[in-house]
Amino acid sequence: MHGRMPIDGAGTRGLRWRIEWLRSALTGGDPATIAARTGAVYCPSGPSGGELRLAVWGRQVAVPVPAFTARDAKIGREAALDIQALVLYYFHASDGAEEEGRWISFSELPDGTFYQRAFQGYTGEVLTRAFGNDLDAFARAAEHLGGRRLTSGDRSFSFTALPKVPLAAVYWRGDEELSPSARILFDASVSHHLPTDVCAILGSTLTRRLTEVK
């Protein structure tokens, strides 16, 4: 891909600018190559067009080429701005690396150490405020979202945000001396697919989805 990926900009205006930059950067790229790197499926429909399809948080998204405007594959409606940006960043950044099968914390991502405290504040701490010591409620929310049970902590589940981007939510029960705690983790390969600030958004999104189910 061409040029340095922009990761600054705030609010809706900044997000729209990111999306337009990414669309421009992707234009001219080989969609079959993008599909091979990301685990998407490319369905050509002519000499210069077609459609990339992939699951985003378990829901099918269609991305016509060369427009690169993501739509809900089931109802045809244009996807929300955050989904547009997530998909386009993934198409732009992914180098095709496979999952490593090893979970790492946000602090282990590039430049993640500086933002770890803030990340924990709007992910793990939000989860413990929502669920407290009710591990069964946490498990029900995770299973409702299609989470797959893991063996870490007192309760833990993995989720697939994008075809090659799994996350995990790990929860520990509190006791008389320690409060309950929770952490959002990433597969160690995630930096091959997304920049660190987008990983932060993924963690926040998973947290919101879990607490909204509750």
C-alpha positions in Angstrom: 0.0 0.0 0.0 1.0 3.6 -0.5 2.0 6.2 2.0 2.0 6.4 5.8 -1.3 5.5 7.5 -2.8 8.5 9.3 -4.0 7.7 12.8 -4.7 11.2 14.1 -7.9 13.2 13.9 -10.8 13.4 16.3 -14.5 13.1 16.2 -16.7 12.4 13.2 -14.8 14.8 10.9 -11.5 13.2 11.7 -13.0 9.7 11.2 -14.4 10.7 7.8 -11.0 12.0 6.8 -9.3 8.7 7.8 -11.9 6.8 5.8 -11.3 8.9 2.7 -7.6 8.6 3.0 -7.8 4.8 3.4 -10.1 4.5 0.3 -7.7 6.5 -1.7 -4.7 4.4 -0.5 -6.6 1.2 -1.4 -7.6 2.3 -4.8 -5.7 0.4 -7.4 -4.7 -2.4 -5.1 -5.4 -6.0 -6.2 -8.6 -7.1 -4.4 -7.6 -10.8 -4.7 -4.4 -10.0 -2.9 -6.3 -8.1 -0.2 -8.6 -11.1 0.3 -5.6 -13.4 0.6 -4.0 -11.3 3.2 -7.1 -10.7 5.3 -9.1 -13.8 5.1 -11.9 -12.0 3.2 -13.6 -13.6 0.2 -13.3 -11.8 -3.2 -16.2 -12.1 -5.6 -15.2 -10.6 -9.0 -18.1 -9.2 -11.1 -16.3 -7.9 -14.1 -12.9 -6.8 -15.4 -12.6 -3.8 -13.0 -15.0 -4.5 -10.1 -16.2 -7.0 -7.6 -16.9 -7.3 -3.9 -14.9 -8.3 -0.9 -16.8 -10.0 1.9 -15.8 -10.7 5.5 -17.3 -11.0 9.0 -17.0 -8.1 11.4 -17.9 -9.1 14.9 -19.7 -12.0 13.4 -21.8 -10.0 10.9 -21.2 -10.3 7.2 -20.0 -7.0 5.5 -19.7 -6.5 1.8 -17.2 -4.0 0.4 -17.6 -3.2 -3.3 -14.4 -2.6 -5.3 -13.1 -0.1 -6.2 -15.5 2.1 -4.1 -14.5 0.5 -0.8 -17.7 1.5 0.9 -18.6 -1.2 3.4 -22.3 -2.3 3.6 -24.2 -4.7 5.7 -24.3 -7.8 3.5 -27.7 -8.8 4.7 -29.7 -5.6 4.4 -27.5 -3.6 2.1 -27.3 -0.5 4.3 -24.1 1.4 4.4 -22.1 0.4 7.5 -21.5 2.9 10.4 -18.4 5.0 10.2 -16.6 3.0 12.9 -17.1 -0.2 10.9 -16.1 1.5 7.7 -12.8 2.7 9.3 -12.1 -0.7 11.0 -12.5 -2.6 7.7 -10.5 -0.2 5.7 -7.6 -0.1 8.2 -7.6 -3.9 8.2 -7.5 -4.0 4.4 -4.7 -1.4 4.4 -2.5 -2.8 7.2 -2.8 -6.5 7.3 0.2 -8.4 6.0 -1.4 -11.8 6.1 0.2 -13.0 9.3 -1.5 -16.0 11.0 -2.6 -16.0 14.6 0.1 -16.9 17.0 -2.2 -18.5 19.6 -0.6 -16.4 22.4 -2.5 -13.6 24.2 -0.8 -10.3 25.0 -1.9 -7.2 26.9 -2.4 -3.8 25.4 0.9 -2.7 26.9 2.8 -5.1 24.7 1.5 -3.5 21.5 3.7 -0.9 19.8 3.5 2.3 21.9 0.9 0.6 24.1 2.8 0.9 27.4 2.1 4.7 27.6 -1.7 4.2 27.1 -2.1 1.0 29.1 -3.6 2.7 32.2 -6.2 4.6 30.1 -7.0 1.4 28.1 -7.6 -0.5 31.3 -9.8 2.3 32.6 -12.2 2.1 29.7 -12.1 -1.7 29.3 -11.3 -3.9 32.3 -12.5 -1.4 34.9 -15.8 -0.8 33.0 -16.4 -4.5 33.0 -15.8 -5.0 36.7 -18.1 -2.0 37.5 -20.8 -3.6 35.3 -20.5 -7.3 36.5 -18.9 -7.1 39.9 -18.5 -10.6 41.2 -21.3 -12.0 39.0 -19.2 -14.3 36.8 -22.3 -16.0 35.6 -23.7 -12.8 34.2 -20.4 -12.1 32.5 -20.4 -15.6 31.0 -23.9 -15.2 29.8 -23.1 -11.9 28.1 -20.0 -13.4 26.5 -21.8 -16.4 25.2 -24.6 -14.3 23.8 -22.0 -12.5 21.7 -20.6 -15.8 20.4 -17.6 -15.9 22.8 -15.7 -19.2 23.0 -14.7 -20.3 26.4 -11.0 -20.2 27.4 -9.2 -21.5 30.5 -7.6 -18.3 31.7 -8.7 -16.5 34.9 -12.0 -17.5 36.6 -14.0 -16.9 33.4 -12.6 -16.1 30.0 -13.8 -16.0 26.4 -12.4 -15.3 22.9 -14.1 -13.2 20.3 -13.4 -12.7 16.6 -13.5 -9.1 15.5 -12.1 -9.7 12.0 -11.1 -12.9 10.3 -7.5 -12.7 11.6 -8.1 -10.6 14.7 -9.3 -12.4 17.8 -9.6 -10.7 21.2 -10.1 -12.2 24.7 -11.9 -11.0 27.8 -10.5 -12.5 31.0 -12.3 -12.1 34.4 -11.1 -12.8 37.9 -13.5 -13.1 40.9 -12.8 -10.8 43.8 -12.7 -11.8 47.5 -12.4 -10.1 50.9 -9.0 -8.7 50.1 -9.1 -8.1 46.3 -11.6 -6.5 44.0 -12.7 -8.4 40.9 -10.6 -7.6 37.8 -10.9 -8.0 34.1 -8.6 -7.5 31.1 -9.0 -7.4 27.3 -6.2 -9.2 25.6 -5.1 -9.6 21.9 -3.5 -12.3 19.9 0.2 -11.6 19.6 -0.1 -11.2 15.8 -2.5 -8.2 16.0 0.0 -5.6 15.2 0.4 -7.3 11.8 -3.2 -6.3 11.0 -4.1 -3.1 12.8 -2.4 0.0 14.3 -2.4 0.3 18.1 -5.0 3.0 18.3 -7.4 0.9 16.3 -6.7 -2.0 18.7 -7.7 0.4 21.5 -11.0 1.0 19.8 -11.6 -2.8 19.4 -11.1 -3.3 23.1 -13.5 -0.5 23.9 -16.0 -1.9 21.4 -15.9 -5.4 22.9 -16.3 -3.9 26.4 -19.4 -1.9 25.3 -20.9 -4.9 23.6 -20.5 -7.0 26.7 -22.0 -4.4 29.1 -24.9 -3.7 26.7 -25.9 -7.3 26.7 -26.0 -7.2 30.5 
